[in-house]
């Protein structure tokens, strides 16, 4: 058997990675290369001959260096990306080295068991019923897809229709009731599932983007038939949380399934201080979230939970003669997510939970929320800045001089200046800057330095 040189390229990767991570506190928070420059760095003719692996790694790192968006920085506040805590990153390196195909227990026993254990720990952290099933997927998009597939299975079953066998042709129409300020991953999942965006029924929301439960009841009363209600825990702009308990009361009384899109906001359930904002969330039927957001594990690491194991398995499971299924014993992960071949995502999640513990996760969540409030308070003290949201979680939403053009110029200027990185957005028809605090390494000095940079860019742009 040929024994390759593992140490050479892996040592190079270690050196390159640790240099990058050590440099994050001082690195400009934004990519420095243009697309044209990156094409030049990576381009060239197709290689015809083998190259030294260590040199390949070194040249790859050099080519990528100026085109990296340092989302692991403590001053990155865009897209609720989070970062990667050391234990989770190290576990992810082991995951790649072990190269386990985590679809079946037979193919990856340790990966299957660690997912089961980590899933149970997460359900306990979130206060979900201990009988929920868990699936490890790529992100919130596929978590929402998987949960809504289970919902589709169950609501049609209640009306005597087997969607996995008969498909959707001739099936009862499913209403999907959504808040008017829902995340786009819900619409996309509905498209993937063949339910059609014409069957989305928007429900009015309040000024923070929370679904109005009274309006939900009125919409549900208008039409009988299978229904799925999608609640939101953590509006992507304001951080607002739908009244999930009230939504469950109204929806379940009408026989509807309640799905909770909690991509980042579900993590607030771990905090005794924040938990009341999510009152009743445990009574939903399914939940979606991301571990690569507030748990700060590397990409990719989405999570889906379902209170109805039969519906979850019914929508996802597959059997084939060439596969080895352990029907009488350990779970096969492919029974709970839409993938066959997949990386063993559970190791990094397990390592993060062990490293932080319950108290560490609570501190991470509560500290992020406190820092978001610090952003809002410091920026809001300047009469040129308008804070648009009630800062209930880790999102602060601001605009400048009550002017869309100025706001967009400030967002671009901040991204170009490099002290920090925030994304622009549109909220209720107005341009805004969205500030998302979810990185484990962010501290008060990062916030204060970023606020000074934002106000400096505002002065230069107005």
N, C-alpha and C positions, 0 to 999 in steps of 0.2 A: 504494500500500500504506500502510495506517495505521501510523504509527510511534508506539508508546506511550511514555510516560515511564517508562523503566526505573530511572533514577537515583533518583527520589524514593522509591519504596517499598523499593528495595534499600538505599539509604543509611539509611533508617529501620531496616530489618532489621539492617543491620550495626551501627548504634549500639546497638540493643536487645540484640543478641547479645553484643557485646563488653562492654557494661555488665554483663550477666548473668554472663558468664564471669569477668570481673575481680572480681566480687563473691563468687564461690564460696568463697574461703578464709574469709570472715567471715559467710557466710550460714548461718542455722540449717539443719541437715540434716534436712529433713522438710517436707511440705506444711503450710501455715498456714491454709488455707481449708477450711471444711466443704463437703460435697457441696451442701448447700442454698445456701451462698453462691456456689458456682461456677455452679450453675444460674441464679441471679439475675444473675451477671455476663454469662454467655453467652446467656441467654434473651431473650425478647421476640418480637414478631411477625416473620413473614417479611419481609425487606426488599423493598420494592416498587421503589425507585429506585436507580440506581448511587450508589456512595460513592467519595470520593477514595481511591485505593489506598494512599497514604502514611498517611492517617488510619486506614484499615482495619488496617494493620499495627500502628500505634501502639496502637490500641484493643485489638487481639488480644493484644498483649504485656501490656498493663495488666490485661486480664481473666484471663489465664493466670498472672500473676506469683505469686499466693499459693497457687495450686494445683499448682505444680511440685514434683516430688520431685527434689532436687538430686543425682542419681546420679553426676554428674561431679565431685562434691566428693571431696577426698582423705580425708574422714572418712565416706564412704558405704561400708558393709561388708555390704550386703544383696544377696542373689540373684546374686552373681558378675557384676555388670553391667559392670564396667570403666568407663572414661571415654572420652574422645576426644582423642588427641594432636593438636597444632595442624595438622600437615601433612595428617593424615587428615580432619580437620574441614574444612579449606580445600578439599581435593580433593572432598569430598562436596558442598560448595557449588557447585563447578564442575560436578559431575555433575548437579545439579538444573538449573543454568543451561543446560547442553548438552542436557538432556532427551532422551537417547538411549534408544530401545527396544532393549535388549540381547539380544533373543531370537535374532536372526539376524545373521550377519556382514554380509550385504548391507545391513541397516538400521543397523548400528553397527559399522563396521570397527575403529575404535580400541578400542571397548569389548570386542569379541571378542578382539582380539590381547592387550590388557592382561590379560584374564582368563587367557589361556593362559600368558603369561609369569609372572604372579603365582602361578598354580597350580603351575607348575614350581618356582618359588622356594620355595613352601611345602612341597612334597613333599621338596625337599632339606633344608629346615630340620628337618622332622619325621623325616628318615631313611627315608622311604618309597621304594619302588622307583621309578626314574625313568620307568617306563612307565605309572604310574597316571594315570587320568583324573580331572579335577576339575570340580565343579559349584558355582556360587555361588548360594546359596539364602537364605531369610529368616533362618533360625536353626537351632539344633540339632534342633528338631522336624522341619523339612522335610529336614534333612540325614539324620536317622535314617530318615525315610520314604523318601527317594530311595535310600539304601543298601540298605534292606530290600526295596525294589522290585526292585533289581538282584539281590539274594540270592534272592528268590522266583522271578524269571525263571530263574536258573541252576540252583538245586536241583531245580526241576521239569523243566527241560530234560534234566538227567541221568537223569531217570526217564521220558523220552520224552514230556513234556507241554509244549505251547506255551501258556502261560497268557495271553499277549497275544491269541492268536487264540481259544482255547477257553474262557477264563475259568477260574473255580475250581470250577464245578459238575462233579462227577465226577473232579476232580483228586486225586492222592495227598495225604493229609493231611501238612501240614508242622508238625513240632514246632519251637517257638521256645524255646530254652533260655536262661533269664535268671537272673541273680543275684537272690536274695531281696531285696536292697537296691538294685535297679536304679532308674533315673530313670523317672518316669511317661511321658516322651515315647516310650519304647519301647512301652509298652502302647498308647498312643494311635496310634502309627504302625501297629501290628499291626491295630488296629481299622480304620483308614483303608484298609489294604490288603486287607481282607476275610478276613484269616487267623483272626480271632476270638480273644478273650482266653482262651477255653477251651483253646486250643492252646498257651498259655504254660506252660512247665514250669519252676517255680522250682527253682534249685539252691542248696543250703545255702551260707552264707557264714560267715566268721570274725567275731570280735568287733569288727572295724573295718569290716565290710561287704564284704570281698573274697571273690569267688567261690572256692570250694574246688575245685581241679582234680581231686582224687581223687573228690569227689562227682559232678562233671560226668561222669567216665568211667562211673561206676555208672549214672547216669541215661541216658546215651546207649546203654548196653548193653541197656537194658530194651526198646527198640522200634526196629525197622529202619524205614527210610523217609527222605524228605527232612528235613533238619534245618538250622536256623540257630542259631548260638550267639552271644549278645550279651554281650560282655565290656564292662567299665566301667573307664575310666581317669579317676579322679577322682570318688569318691563325693560326692554333693552335700552331705552333712553332714560327713563325716570327711576327705574328700580321698583316701581310700584307693584304691589301684590294684590291680586284679585281676592275677594272675600270667599275663599275656597269652601269653608264650611257652609255658608249660605248657598253657594252654587251647588254643592253636593245635595243639600236638602231639596232644592228646587228640581234639580235634574233627576235625582233618584226617585222622587215622587212621580215623575213622568216616565220612568223606566229607561232613562238615558244613561249611557256610560259617561263617566267623568275622567278625562285625561288631564294631567297637570304637566305643562311645559315649564320645568324648573331648571333650565340650563345652568344658570348660576344661582338663582334665588333659593332653590331648595336647600342649599347649604346653610341658609339662615336658620333652618330647623334645628341645627345642632346647638344653637345658642339659647340658653334659658332666657336671656333678655329679649331676643328677637323672635323666639318661638311663638309668642302670642299673635304676631302678625300673620302667621300661617295657620291659625286655629282651624281645625277640621281637615287639614290636608291629608291626614291618615285615612280619611273616609273616601278618598278618591279610588278609582279603579286601576289607574296606571299612572306612572310618573317617568319623566325623562330628565336627565341632568348630565353634566360633564365633570369628570374628575380632573381634566386638564384646565379647568377654570379655577375654582376656589380651593381644590385640594392640592393644586400645583404639582401635578404629575406631568411627564412629557406627553406630547401628542403621539398617537391618538388614544382617547380614553373616554368614550361616552358610556352612559349607563341607562338601562331601562329596567323598571320594576313593574310587576303586574300582580294585582290582588287576586287574580283568577288563573291559577296555574293551568287549568285545562284549556282555557282560551289562548293563553300564551303559547303553550305547546301546540295546540291545534293549528295556530297560524304559522308556526315556524318549523315544526318537526319534519324530518324526512327519514325514510328508511330505504336502504339499498342492500342487495345481496352481498356486495363486495366489502361493505363497511362492517366494522365490528362494533355492535351496540351492546352496552352493558345494561340491558333493560331491567335487570333485577337489582342493580346496585347503584353505582355512581352515575351522576348526571352527565350527559353529553352536552357540552356547551352549544352545539348547533341546534339543539331543541329550543333555544331561547334567543337566537339572533339569526339574521338572514344570510350568514356567511357559512361556507364550507371551510375553505382554507383561511386561516387567520392567525395573526400574531397573538402571543399569550399576554394580553393586556393586564391580567390580574396581578402579575408579580409586582409591577410598579405601584399599583393601588394598595396592595397588601403592605409593601414596604413603607409607603407614605403614612398609612394609618398606624403602623407599629412605631414609626419614627416620631410622629407628632403626638399620638395618643389623643384621647377625647379632649383633654384640656388644651393641647396644642392646636387642635383644629378649631375649637371654640375661640381661642385667642386670635388665630389668624383671621377668622371671619369678623369678629368684633373689632379688631384693630383696623381692618380694611374699612369698615363702616365709619369708624371714628376719623380716619384720615380723609374719607370722602367729605365728611362734615367740615373738617378743617379746610379743605379746598373751597367749599361753598362759603364758609364764613370769611375767609381771607379775601376771596375774589369779590364776594358780595359787599364787602366794606368799601369797595371802590365804586363811586357813583356812575362810572362808565359801564359797569357790569351788571347784568340782570341774571339772577339765579331763577331758573324756570321750574324747578321741581322741589318737592319736599324730599329731603335726603333721608330716606328710610333705610336704604342699604348702602351699597358701595358705588352708586352712580350719582354724579353731580352734572347738571345740565345748565349751561350758561350761554348767553349771547352778549354782544358788545355794541354799545351805543344804539341799541334797539334798531340795528341796521343789518340786513342780510349780507350786503356786499362787504361791509366792514368785518362782520363775523367770519365770513369765508376767508377773507384776507388774513385775519389773525390765525385761523386754523392752519392755513398754508405756511404762514410765517413761522409759527411754532414748530411745525414739522421740519421746515428747512433749517431753523436755528440750531436744533439738535440737543438742547438741554433735556427736553422731554418730548413725548409723542402722544398726541390726542387725535381722535378722529372727529370729522365733521358729521353732522346729521341734519335731518329736517324733522322738526317737532311741531305739530299742529300748524303746518304750512310755513313755518319760520326756520331760517337757518340757525344752527346752534352748534356749540362745541360739547362733545360728550366725553366726560372724564370717568374712567372706570378704574377703580382701585381694587386689585385682586392679587397682586404679587406678594409673596411671602417676605421678600426682602425690603419692601418699601417702608420707609420710616418718616418721621416728621420733617427731617431735613430735606428729604426728597420732595415732599409736598411744598415746603417753603421755597426751595430753590426753583421749583417748577412754576409756582405762582409768580415769583419775581420775573421769570422769563416770559410768561404769558402777558403780564402787564407791560413789560418792555416792548414786546411785539405789538401790543395794542397801541402804545404811544407812537411807535414807528409807522403803524398802518393807518392811523386816523388823522 
